[in-house]
Amino acid sequence: NLGREGFATRAEEVLAAVGGVSEGDTLHVMGQQQLAMAVTALGRKTGAELVESCTKRDSVEKTMPDGKVVKTNVFTFTGFRTVHSY
């Protein structure tokens, strides 16, 4: 169970593992929310552009012979969009 400082330290380790991040870089962070927030905060401090991925969801419902309905979702990557600072 990490506290605030634990997440901050881990975020620094993550960025070091990818060679760091600096102004002009583009940063896409996903995963465990608190760690992602810590990595994102470090990226903002360095002037990196933050982006999030966008997906399109297609859902298909199929009625089975026993009357049950099976729903399948297919997510397709469609691009990135800027994450704004508020």
Backbone as JSON, one array per atom type, in Angstrom:
{
  "sequence": "NLGREGFATRAEEVLAAVGGVSEGDTLHVMGQQQLAMAVTALGRKTGAELVESCTKRDSVEKTMPDGKVVKTNVFTFTGFRTVHSY",
  "N": [[0.86, -1.17, 0.0], [0.94, 1.94, -1.11], [1.82, 5.22, -0.1], [1.41, 8.76, -0.66], [4.05, 9.75, -1.17], [5.26, 7.39, -1.95], [4.01, 6.82, -4.39], [4.88, 9.05, -5.82], [7.64, 8.62, -5.9], [7.71, 6.2, -7.31], [6.66, 7.07, -9.74], [8.73, 8.73, -10.67], [10.64, 6.75, -11.07], [9.41, 5.28, -13.13], [9.39, 7.16, -15.25], [12.15, 7.52, -15.52], [12.86, 4.99, -16.4], [11.95, 4.99, -19.01], [13.6, 6.7, -20.19], [13.24, 9.3, -19.48], [11.4, 12.45, -19.66], [10.71, 15.42, -21.44], [10.32, 18.96, -22.21], [8.25, 19.46, -25.0], [8.01, 16.78, -25.6], [5.65, 14.09, -26.09], [3.27, 12.65, -24.02], [1.67, 9.75, -23.01], [-0.24, 8.32, -20.69], [-1.29, 5.48, -18.94], [-3.08, 3.22, -16.79], [-2.84, 2.2, -13.34], [-4.61, 4.43, -11.35], [-3.61, 6.39, -9.39], [-0.84, 6.22, -9.73], [-0.66, 6.84, -12.46], [-1.58, 9.47, -12.33], [0.48, 10.66, -10.87], [2.69, 10.31, -12.61], [1.74, 11.78, -14.78], [1.62, 14.35, -13.6], [4.36, 14.88, -13.24], [5.11, 14.92, -15.91], [3.69, 17.18, -16.82], [5.06, 19.17, -15.37], [7.49, 19.21, -16.69], [6.82, 20.19, -19.12], [5.79, 18.58, -21.09], [3.56, 17.43, -23.68], [0.4, 16.24, -22.96], [-1.54, 13.43, -23.73], [-4.53, 11.52, -24.41], [-5.86, 8.31, -25.23], [-8.25, 7.48, -27.75], [-11.15, 5.57, -28.41], [-13.34, 3.63, -30.46], [-16.4, 2.09, -29.88], [-17.94, -0.87, -30.74], [-20.84, -2.7, -30.43], [-22.26, -5.9, -30.27], [-25.1, -7.86, -30.09], [-26.1, -11.12, -29.53], [-28.57, -13.51, -29.78], [-28.86, -16.5, -28.15], [-29.53, -20.05, -28.7], [-30.83, -20.93, -26.38], [-32.16, -18.75, -25.53], [-30.77, -16.87, -24.07], [-28.88, -13.83, -24.1], [-25.93, -12.84, -25.61], [-23.56, -10.42, -25.31], [-21.15, -8.69, -27.09], [-18.38, -6.57, -27.05], [-16.37, -4.59, -29.09], [-13.48, -2.78, -29.12], [-11.94, -0.22, -30.88], [-8.99, 1.42, -31.62], [-8.86, 4.86, -32.27], [-7.39, 7.19, -32.24], [-5.54, 9.97, -30.77], [-6.12, 12.49, -28.25], [-5.68, 15.79, -26.92], [-4.91, 16.27, -23.48], [-6.24, 18.49, -21.35], [-5.24, 21.05, -19.04], [-6.73, 21.91, -16.0]],
  "CA": [[0.0, 0.0, 0.0], [1.8, 3.11, -1.24], [1.33, 6.54, 0.23], [1.67, 9.8, -1.68], [5.47, 9.76, -1.52], [5.55, 6.14, -2.66], [3.58, 6.98, -5.79], [5.76, 10.05, -6.43], [8.92, 7.95, -6.15], [7.49, 5.22, -8.39], [6.48, 7.84, -10.98], [10.07, 9.11, -11.1], [11.27, 5.52, -11.57], [8.78, 4.95, -14.41], [9.9, 8.08, -16.27], [13.56, 7.22, -15.73], [12.94, 3.74, -17.16], [11.69, 5.25, -20.43], [14.57, 7.68, -20.67], [12.85, 10.65, -19.07], [10.46, 13.21, -20.49], [11.08, 16.83, -21.38], [9.46, 19.87, -22.96], [8.09, 19.08, -26.39], [7.67, 15.36, -25.71], [4.25, 13.74, -25.94], [3.18, 11.64, -22.96], [0.4, 9.04, -22.92], [-0.13, 7.53, -19.47], [-2.45, 4.65, -18.62], [-2.83, 2.25, -15.74], [-3.34, 2.46, -12.0], [-4.95, 5.85, -11.37], [-2.73, 7.28, -8.64], [0.47, 6.24, -10.38], [-0.83, 7.6, -13.69], [-1.67, 10.9, -11.97], [1.81, 11.1, -10.47], [3.5, 10.4, -13.83], [1.19, 12.91, -15.52], [2.05, 15.59, -12.93], [5.76, 15.1, -13.59], [5.13, 15.31, -17.32], [3.26, 18.58, -16.91], [6.13, 20.02, -14.85], [8.57, 19.31, -17.68], [6.32, 20.82, -20.34], [5.37, 17.59, -22.09], [2.16, 17.44, -24.11], [-0.29, 15.06, -22.47], [-2.61, 12.96, -24.61], [-5.26, 10.31, -24.04], [-6.28, 7.55, -26.41], [-9.69, 7.45, -28.05], [-11.56, 4.33, -29.04], [-14.72, 3.47, -30.94], [-16.95, 0.83, -29.37], [-19.0, -1.53, -31.5], [-21.48, -3.74, -29.62], [-23.09, -6.87, -31.0], [-25.86, -8.76, -29.22], [-26.5, -12.34, -30.25], [-29.47, -14.36, -29.01], [-28.46, -17.9, -28.21], [-30.68, -20.95, -28.83], [-31.55, -21.07, -25.11], [-32.81, -17.47, -25.24], [-29.84, -15.93, -23.44], [-28.27, -12.89, -25.02], [-24.5, -12.63, -25.4], [-23.16, -9.12, -25.84], [-19.71, -8.58, -27.33], [-17.92, -5.22, -27.37], [-15.07, -4.51, -29.75], [-12.96, -1.42, -29.04], [-10.96, 0.04, -31.92], [-8.25, 2.66, -31.42], [-9.13, 5.84, -33.32], [-6.44, 8.29, -32.22], [-5.23, 10.62, -29.51], [-6.57, 13.88, -28.07], [-4.95, 16.51, -25.88], [-5.44, 16.34, -22.13], [-6.13, 19.88, -20.95], [-5.03, 21.33, -17.64], [-7.83, 22.71, -15.45]],
  "C": [[0.9, 1.23, 0.0], [1.1, 4.37, -0.78], [1.7, 7.51, -0.88], [3.13, 9.79, -2.13], [5.88, 8.5, -2.28], [5.17, 6.23, -4.12], [4.48, 7.98, -6.51], [7.11, 9.43, -6.8], [8.79, 6.97, -7.31], [7.32, 5.93, -9.73], [7.83, 8.28, -11.54], [10.81, 7.91, -11.69], [10.72, 5.15, -12.95], [9.35, 5.85, -15.51], [11.38, 7.85, -16.54], [13.73, 5.97, -16.6], [12.69, 3.95, -18.65], [12.61, 6.35, -20.97], [14.22, 9.12, -20.34], [11.86, 11.28, -20.04], [10.82, 14.68, -20.34], [10.13, 17.65, -22.24], [9.44, 19.47, -24.44], [7.78, 17.61, -26.61], [6.16, 15.19, -25.59], [4.18, 12.55, -24.99], [1.77, 11.07, -22.91], [0.52, 8.08, -21.75], [-1.42, 6.77, -19.22], [-2.09, 3.76, -17.45], [-3.44, 2.66, -14.42], [-3.46, 3.97, -11.81], [-3.97, 6.74, -10.62], [-1.33, 7.35, -9.24], [0.4, 7.03, -11.68], [-0.9, 9.1, -13.41], [-0.31, 11.44, -11.59], [2.73, 11.26, -11.68], [3.05, 11.59, -14.66], [1.65, 14.24, -14.92], [3.51, 15.89, -13.25], [5.91, 15.52, -15.04], [4.73, 16.76, -17.52], [4.37, 19.52, -16.46], [7.25, 20.22, -15.85], [8.13, 19.97, -18.98], [5.94, 19.85, -21.43], [3.91, 17.79, -22.45], [1.52, 16.14, -23.64], [-1.43, 14.71, -23.41], [-3.29, 11.75, -23.99], [-5.7, 9.61, -25.31], [-7.8, 7.56, -26.53], [-10.0, 6.13, -28.74], [-13.02, 4.43, -29.49], [-15.2, 2.12, -30.42], [-18.06, 0.35, -30.29], [-19.52, -2.67, -30.65], [-22.36, -4.61, -30.5], [-23.78, -7.75, -29.98], [-26.35, -9.94, -30.05], [-27.38, -13.17, -29.32], [-29.1, -15.82, -29.24], [-29.71, -18.78, -28.3], [-31.49, -21.09, -27.53], [-32.23, -19.77, -24.68], [-31.92, -16.45, -24.54], [-29.22, -15.03, -24.5], [-26.81, -12.7, -24.63], [-24.14, -11.32, -26.09], [-21.64, -9.1, -25.94], [-19.39, -7.14, -27.7], [-16.54, -5.3, -27.99], [-14.65, -3.04, -29.72], [-11.85, -1.26, -30.06], [-10.31, 1.39, -31.67], [-8.53, 3.6, -32.58], [-8.19, 7.04, -33.3], [-6.18, 8.81, -30.83], [-5.87, 11.99, -29.46], [-5.83, 14.47, -26.88], [-5.67, 16.43, -24.56], [-5.18, 17.77, -21.64], [-5.89, 19.99, -19.45], [-6.14, 22.23, -17.14], [-7.45, 23.27, -14.12]]
}
